[in-house]
Amino acid sequence: MNDSVTFIRHNFDNSVVMHEYCIENEYIAIHFAPEGHFDWEDYSAQAKETKGFKRAFETLKNLGRIGGLVVAQYDPRHFYVGQVNPGTEIRLYNFGHERGQQDNYYKLLKLAKRTVAHNYSDYLLLAALRPPFVAISRMSDYCRGMVLHLWDGSPLTRELHNLHPKMLEQMCEEWLRTDYAGEYRIKYELLKTGETLPVIDICAETWSGHRLFAQVTFAEGNKALSKARELKQYCDESASTVPTMALFMGPKKLRDSVTRLGLNYVSIDSIFDQFDATVLYGDMLDKMIGIK
């Protein structure tokens, strides 16, 4: 069976009834067009022009063919984890006909098994990893550990690489606010972590009176060194106008290569170990990973 996880958002404009039908009967479904056919080629030109329909239909059909785990959302606050068995055929459900109206087909897949509803507020990582603006799509591999934990009780462990990259950035930002950070300790941020500049993940003012530009990454090898060189160039340009400190926060094996470029360096492994050894930040890590 496919080892990826598929996310499906049931955002049917017209019907609470259809949502309830899918939940009660353990279906996932897409709509897009009122026509109902099992093969894409049979849809009309008008239906084929519906934005996102082809990709959604092919994703649904492929999921039925190879099977896999599903995170199914029927309302914005809750989700279910379910499984589609390989060889599951699309079912066409004529919602319009059932209500004495004109034909209006939904395209469904039956879940072989499904969990109870979970609250997104209890699983922040899954809430963050929902693919935006699409009805159905593969989810990031970073969600797989949590989905398996909810599905079959597979253990979630407090390990560095169980953090999503966005959570890694958040961990490093929190570290920069603590006494652990020493000369890098920040007073406040100037830009939103991880989303404002392509080269810089953290931009802040330090207690030592510097503008801190930091790059945070799991990357290793040439990809990481490329990030480091871009950070160095950016900070060299900024240093002409304001006292600047460039900090690279990455895997411990990169220390020598990064420092040779003239960058300050802190390993993400050491940050994780420092937090792991405390009650307060150990609790934070567990919640980021989804253990609590």
Buried (B, 14 or more C-beta within 10 A) or exposed (E): EBEBBBBBBBEBEEBEEBBEBBBEEBBBBBBBBBBBBEEEEEBEEEBBEBEBBBEBBEBBBBBBBBBBBBBBBBBEEBBBBBBBBEEBEBBEBBBBEEEEEEEBBBBBBBBEEBBEBBEBEEBEBBBBBBBEEBBBBBBBEBBBBBBBBBBEEEEBEBEBEBBBBBBBBBBBBBBBBBEBBEEBBBEEBBBEBBEEEEBBBBBBBBEBEBBBBBBBBBBEEEEBBEBBBBBBEBBEEBBEEEEBBBBBBBBEEBBEBBEEBEBBBBBBEEBBEEBBEEEEBBEBBBBBBBBE
